[in-house]
Amino acid sequence: MMSRQAYFYRVPPQELHRRNQLQADPAKTRALQTVIDMKRSDAYMLPMVSADGNMQSASTY
């Protein structure tokens, strides 16, 4: 039986610094948050047709 072990590798400090310096584009971040908010709101829920042909809101699934 194979043992399950976590393997870690050392990340050089320069790479850690580079990763921490990366910043998301504010416009893309706002656009993504808008999409998330729309999906969470009831206004975004479109009617759906169930297998038996009845209309239902997406929130009932």
C-alpha positions as CSV (number, residue, x, y, z in Angstrom):
1,M,0.0,0.0,0.0
2,M,1.3,3.4,-0.9
3,S,1.6,6.0,1.9
4,R,0.1,9.4,1.3
5,Q,2.6,12.0,2.1
6,A,2.6,15.7,1.4
7,Y,5.5,16.9,-0.6
8,F,6.7,20.4,-0.1
9,Y,9.3,22.3,-2.1
10,R,11.2,25.4,-1.0
11,V,10.2,28.5,-2.8
12,P,13.0,31.1,-3.2
13,P,12.4,34.4,-1.4
14,Q,12.5,36.2,-4.8
15,E,9.6,34.2,-6.0
16,L,7.6,34.8,-2.9
17,H,8.3,38.5,-3.2
18,R,7.2,38.5,-6.8
19,R,4.0,36.6,-6.0
20,N,3.1,39.0,-3.2
21,Q,3.7,42.0,-5.5
22,L,1.2,40.9,-8.1
23,Q,-2.0,42.9,-7.9
24,A,-5.3,42.3,-9.6
25,D,-6.5,44.8,-12.1
26,P,-9.1,46.9,-10.3
27,A,-11.4,47.0,-13.3
28,K,-11.4,43.2,-13.6
29,T,-11.9,42.8,-9.8
30,R,-14.9,45.2,-9.9
31,A,-16.3,43.4,-13.0
32,L,-16.0,40.0,-11.3
33,Q,-17.6,41.3,-8.1
34,T,-20.5,42.7,-10.2
35,V,-21.1,39.3,-11.7
36,I,-21.0,37.6,-8.3
37,D,-23.5,40.1,-7.0
38,M,-25.8,39.6,-9.9
39,K,-25.7,35.8,-9.5
40,R,-26.6,36.2,-5.8
41,S,-29.5,38.6,-6.4
42,D,-33.0,37.4,-7.2
43,A,-33.2,39.7,-10.2
44,Y,-30.7,37.4,-12.0
45,M,-32.8,34.3,-11.5
46,L,-34.3,33.4,-14.8
47,P,-37.3,31.0,-15.2
48,M,-36.4,27.5,-16.0
49,V,-38.4,24.7,-17.6
50,S,-38.4,21.5,-15.7
51,A,-38.4,18.0,-17.2
52,D,-42.2,17.9,-17.1
53,G,-42.5,21.2,-19.0
54,N,-43.5,23.3,-16.0
55,M,-41.9,26.7,-15.5
56,Q,-39.9,27.1,-12.3
57,S,-37.6,29.7,-10.9
58,A,-33.9,28.8,-10.8
59,S,-33.9,29.2,-7.0
60,T,-36.1,26.1,-6.5
61,Y,-33.4,23.8,-7.9
